[in-house]
Structure formats: structure tokens, C-alpha cells
Amino acid sequence: MGHFIDAKVARLKQSSAIETERFRQAQYLKWCKQKLVPDPCGDELGYERLVACFIGNLILDCNHRSATAQGYAQSINKLFEYCGFPIPANLSDRENMTTKLIHMQEREESIARRRSPISKEMFVAIANHASNLDKDSAESIIFDWITLGRVAGFRVAEYAQTTQDKVDEYEYASGNRVIKAFIPSDWNFYN
């Protein structure tokens, strides 16, 4: 019975992967039709740019993550291979337009993972010190702010400015612009 279940699960996983690949290929074909591209597959150099435009659309307009965009690129490559054409999104070529877009998205996603948090030991020591003091003491208030920072994961770029009279902005490679530090309208204080 175990072999039957294992075989069934393997077939389900395989059919799910095939369905995902077909869906992604269909999305590319639909996008090409909407953009009035007469032939979505071919062997001319322009197809590298066409696929890069599609992947860029997924990342910028549809907010797809880099791993999903890479999956779309692989599915489109298989579509080109089925038609007998060279693949337009060579993910092993760092100079390929699609590869550059996916790498740019990976770098943007990794920004959120760059943290240098207070260690558990440091946090426990500060908590113990603050617990022995009045709740309105400077140490207790600082502990409250450290707790907020630890939970929210703020970075210096989010709470500090380089000057007092000019708001620093950051522009991602995708063109998205964000204010680096918090501004007064980001906060509501209650008594």
C-alpha cells in the first residue's frame, strides 16, 4: 500500500509542476497577444529583450518575487525549446537581460534580511535591569524602545537622517523611491 501512495504523491507533484509550467507559458503567450506581438517565439536576438520586458512586468507591475520570476523564465525557456528555438533567458549568463532583472530583484528582497539585532543575552540583561526599576525610569523607557525596535526590526536608515533640513530618499534599482527615515505622520502617540 505504501508504494501505491508514494507513486500517487509523486504523480500529483509532477502534474502540479507541469500545470504550473503550462500556466506560466500561457501567461507569457497572453501577455504577448496583449502587446500585439505576432510571434511570441523565435530565434532572433529581440526575443531576449521581449522576455526581459515580460519578466520586468511581472516584477514591477505584478509584484512577483525573484524566485517566481525565475520560474517564469525557466518555463518560457522550455516553450522556446519545444519550438526548436534557442532559449531567450539564459539564467547562467550574468549579461542576459532577464538574469540581470532577476538578480536586481533578489538584491532588493535581501535588503529586508540585513539585520544586526541585539543578541538574546543582551536583551535579557536589559529586561532584567529595567524590571527592577520604576516603569517611568529612563532605563525602562529605553527598554520599551529597544523592544519596539526588536519587534519591528528598524534599521538606522529608517530612523535617522543625515541632515535636519533635507529628507533623505532611497531609490531602488526598480525605480521605487522611499523616504529613508520615519516622518511624523508615520506615528500616532496616545496617552
C-alpha positions as CSV (number, residue, x, y, z in Angstrom):
1,M,0.0,0.0,0.0
2,G,2.9,2.4,0.8
3,H,4.3,2.1,-2.7
4,F,0.9,2.9,-4.2
5,I,0.7,6.1,-2.0
6,D,4.2,7.1,-2.9
7,A,3.6,6.7,-6.6
8,K,0.3,8.6,-6.4
9,V,2.0,11.5,-4.5
10,A,4.9,11.6,-7.0
11,R,2.4,11.8,-9.9
12,L,0.5,14.6,-8.2
13,K,3.7,16.6,-7.6
14,Q,4.7,16.0,-11.2
15,S,1.3,17.0,-12.6
16,S,1.3,20.1,-10.4
17,A,4.7,21.2,-11.7
18,I,3.5,20.6,-15.3
19,E,0.4,22.6,-14.7
20,T,2.4,25.5,-13.2
21,E,4.8,25.4,-16.2
22,R,1.8,25.5,-18.6
23,F,0.1,28.3,-16.7
24,R,3.3,30.4,-16.8
25,Q,3.7,29.7,-20.5
26,A,0.1,30.7,-21.1
27,Q,0.6,33.9,-19.2
28,Y,3.6,34.8,-21.4
29,L,1.5,34.0,-24.6
30,K,-1.4,36.1,-23.3
31,W,0.9,39.0,-22.5
32,C,2.4,38.8,-26.0
33,K,-1.0,38.8,-27.5
34,Q,-2.0,41.9,-25.4
35,K,1.2,43.6,-26.6
36,L,0.4,42.7,-30.2
37,V,3.5,40.5,-30.7
38,P,2.8,38.5,-33.8
39,D,5.0,35.6,-32.9
40,P,5.9,35.1,-29.2
41,C,8.7,32.6,-30.0
42,G,11.6,32.9,-32.5
43,D,15.4,32.8,-32.9
44,E,16.1,36.5,-33.4
45,L,18.0,38.4,-30.7
46,G,15.0,40.6,-30.0
47,Y,13.3,37.7,-28.1
48,E,15.8,38.1,-25.2
49,R,14.5,41.7,-24.8
50,L,10.9,40.7,-25.2
51,V,11.2,38.0,-22.5
52,A,13.0,40.5,-20.3
53,C,10.2,43.0,-20.7
54,F,7.7,40.3,-19.7
55,I,9.7,39.4,-16.6
56,G,10.1,43.1,-15.8
57,N,6.4,43.5,-16.0
58,L,5.9,40.6,-13.6
59,I,8.4,42.1,-11.1
60,L,7.3,45.7,-11.3
61,D,3.6,45.6,-12.0
62,C,2.6,42.2,-10.5
63,N,5.0,42.3,-7.5
64,H,6.4,38.8,-8.2
65,R,9.4,37.8,-6.1
66,S,12.7,36.8,-7.8
67,A,12.1,33.0,-7.4
68,T,8.8,33.3,-9.1
69,A,10.2,35.4,-11.9
70,Q,13.0,32.8,-12.3
71,G,10.3,30.1,-12.6
72,Y,8.5,32.0,-15.3
73,A,11.8,32.5,-17.2
74,Q,12.5,28.7,-17.0
75,S,9.0,27.9,-18.2
76,I,9.4,30.4,-21.1
77,N,12.8,28.8,-21.9
78,K,11.1,25.4,-22.2
79,L,8.4,26.9,-24.5
80,F,11.2,28.1,-26.8
81,E,13.0,24.7,-26.6
82,Y,9.7,22.9,-27.5
83,C,9.5,25.2,-30.6
84,G,13.1,24.5,-31.5
85,F,14.5,27.9,-30.7
86,P,17.4,29.0,-28.5
87,I,16.4,30.0,-25.0
88,P,16.0,33.8,-24.5
89,A,16.5,33.8,-20.7
90,N,19.9,32.2,-20.1
91,L,19.9,32.3,-16.3
92,S,23.6,31.2,-16.2
93,D,24.7,34.2,-18.3
94,R,25.1,37.2,-16.0
95,E,24.9,39.5,-19.0
96,N,21.4,38.3,-20.1
97,M,18.7,40.9,-19.6
98,T,16.3,38.6,-17.8
99,T,19.1,37.4,-15.5
100,K,20.0,41.0,-14.6
101,L,16.4,41.8,-13.7
102,I,16.0,38.7,-11.5
103,H,19.4,39.5,-9.8
104,M,18.2,43.1,-9.2
105,Q,15.0,41.8,-7.6
106,E,17.0,39.3,-5.4
107,R,19.2,42.2,-4.1
108,E,16.1,44.3,-3.4
109,E,14.5,41.4,-1.5
110,S,17.7,40.8,0.5
111,I,17.6,44.3,2.0
112,A,14.9,43.2,4.5
113,R,17.1,40.3,5.7
114,R,20.1,42.6,6.5
115,R,19.9,43.0,10.3
116,S,22.3,43.3,13.1
117,P,20.0,42.7,16.1
118,I,20.6,42.9,19.8
119,S,21.6,39.4,20.9
120,K,19.2,37.4,23.2
121,E,21.6,37.7,26.0
122,M,21.9,41.5,25.7
123,F,18.1,41.8,25.5
124,V,17.6,39.6,28.7
125,A,20.1,41.7,30.6
126,I,18.4,44.9,29.7
127,A,15.0,43.5,30.5
128,N,16.2,42.3,33.9
129,H,17.7,45.7,34.7
130,A,14.6,47.6,33.6
131,S,12.2,45.2,35.5
132,N,13.9,46.2,38.8
133,L,13.2,49.9,38.2
134,D,10.2,52.2,38.1
135,K,8.2,51.9,34.8
136,D,8.8,55.6,34.1
137,S,12.5,55.4,34.6
138,A,14.9,56.2,31.8
139,E,16.1,52.6,31.7
140,S,12.5,51.2,31.5
141,I,11.6,53.7,28.7
142,I,14.8,52.8,26.8
143,F,13.9,49.1,27.2
144,D,10.4,49.8,25.7
145,W,12.1,51.4,22.7
146,I,14.5,48.6,22.3
147,T,11.6,46.1,22.5
148,L,9.8,48.1,19.8
149,G,12.9,48.1,17.6
150,R,13.5,44.4,18.1
151,V,9.9,43.5,17.2
152,A,9.7,45.9,14.2
153,G,13.3,45.4,13.1
154,F,14.2,49.0,12.4
155,R,17.5,49.9,10.7
156,V,19.4,53.2,11.2
157,A,18.3,54.2,7.7
158,E,14.7,54.1,8.9
159,Y,15.0,56.2,12.0
160,A,18.0,58.5,11.3
161,Q,18.6,61.3,8.8
162,T,21.9,62.7,7.6
163,T,20.7,66.3,7.9
164,Q,17.9,68.0,9.7
165,D,16.7,70.2,6.8
166,K,16.5,67.7,3.9
167,V,14.6,64.4,3.8
168,D,16.8,61.5,2.6
169,E,15.3,59.2,0.0
170,Y,16.4,55.9,-1.4
171,E,15.7,54.7,-4.9
172,Y,15.7,51.0,-5.6
173,A,17.0,49.7,-8.9
174,S,13.4,49.1,-9.8
175,G,12.7,52.9,-9.6
176,N,10.7,52.7,-6.4
177,R,11.5,55.7,-4.2
178,V,11.0,55.6,-0.4
179,I,11.8,58.0,2.4
180,K,14.6,56.6,4.4
181,A,13.7,57.7,7.9
182,F,10.4,57.8,9.7
183,I,8.4,61.0,9.3
184,P,6.0,62.4,11.9
185,S,2.9,61.2,10.0
186,D,4.2,57.6,10.4
187,W,3.4,57.7,14.2
188,N,0.4,58.1,16.4
189,F,1.0,58.7,20.1
190,Y,-1.6,58.1,22.7
191,N,-1.7,59.0,26.4
